[in-house]
C-alpha cells in the first residue's frame, strides 16, 4: 500500500510507509546530560471554543503525554512556547497546567521545570513595576508547585525596557528573591517577533554582554541558561563564557546533536521542543552518549535533524503545529486539534513531509495507525486514493 503525498508544488507523489517501528524502551537515568523536553498541550476537541477563547485542555491526555516523557527519562519543561504559551494558552491556563503537571511529576518521580513569564499583562503598555509584579506572581505559582523555575523572555519587558539597565534591574530583582537556582531563557525573535531587541539591543553581541552581566551578578541563583537563537556558533561562544557551574541548555532545534555532543571545551545540556516528538529516540541517544560513545550518539540523532529543520522552518513560531500533528499520528492523542485553532497554521504539503520524515525515522509506535490517520487527513483535504 502506498500513500499519495502532496509536495510544495501541488504534485502528488507515491510514498510507501514503513511497516516496523524502532524498538525503543525506557532505560537507565541519564548520567552525562540533563535533558528536558518542552511538551505540548492536548486540546479538548469537544469544547465549543473559538481561536481567541481561553484554552480548553484535555487534562488526561496532556498529563499522559508527560508520563510518556518521564518514562523514557526525559525531564519536562512545562508551560513553555511548545505548550502554546502566548499562542493559545493564556496565564490562567498555564497556571493550571503548572499545578497539575507539577503534582503529576511528584507522583511519577519525574523532573519538571516550568515557565515564568508576564503574559497576564494583556491590557496595553506596562510599567517596569508592573512587569516585575507579573514575574513575581508567576514565580510564586511555580515555586509553590515544587517545580524549578524557568525565567522566560517577556514581551512586556521587551516593549517597556529603555535599555540594558532595565533588564539588569528586573532580572536582578527576580534572582535575588528566587528560592532556588533558575534557568534563564533567551528566546530569539524567530520564535516570537515581539522579542526583537531583547536584553536591550538588536546587536546580538551587545545583548550577549548584558545577558552575561545578569548571570555574573547572581551566579548562585542561575542553574543554567536556555538559548534559542538557532545560531550554533553563538551558543558555543556563549557557553564558553559562562561562570563555572552555570549550565547551557541548548534550545537550538537546528544543531542540537553537535551542541549536546560538545567539544574539548564543553557541551550543552538540552531543553528542546523537538524532543517532544523525538522523546524515546532522543533518550536512547543520550544513553549511548552516557557510555562515552559520541559517534553512536551522533549516528542516532543526526538523522533526526532533517525532520527538526522541517518542523521549525520559517515562520518558526508555528512549529507547534507539526509537533502536535506527529503526536496525533503516533497515537498520543485521539485527534489533530490545537488550542487557538493552530492546527491550521501549516499546509497539507508541510504536514505530509513531516509524516514522511518521521515515518522514515521509525518514530511511530504503530506505523499502521499513523498511515491510517495520514490517509484520513489526505481524504479530508480532497486527496483521493
Secondary structure, DSSP 4 states (H G I P E B T S, - for coil): --EEEE-TTS-EEEE---SS-------SPPSS--EEEE----B-TT----TTSPP-B-HHHHHHHHHHHHHTT-EEEESSGGGTBTTTB-HHHHHHHHHHHHHHHHHHT--EEEEE--TT--SS---HHHHHHHHHHHHHHHHHHTPEEEE---HHHHHH--SHHHHHHHHHHHHHH-SS-EEEEEE-TTT-GGGTTGGG-SSHHHHHHHHHHHHHHTGGGEEEEEEESS-HHHHHHHHTTSPTT-EEEE--TTTHHHHHH-BTTB--EEEESTTTTTHHHHHHHHHHHHTT-HHHHHHHHGGGHHHHHHHT-SSGGGHHHHHHHHHHHTTSSS----GGGGGGGS-HHHHHHHHHHHHHHT--SSHHHHHHHHHHHHHHTT---
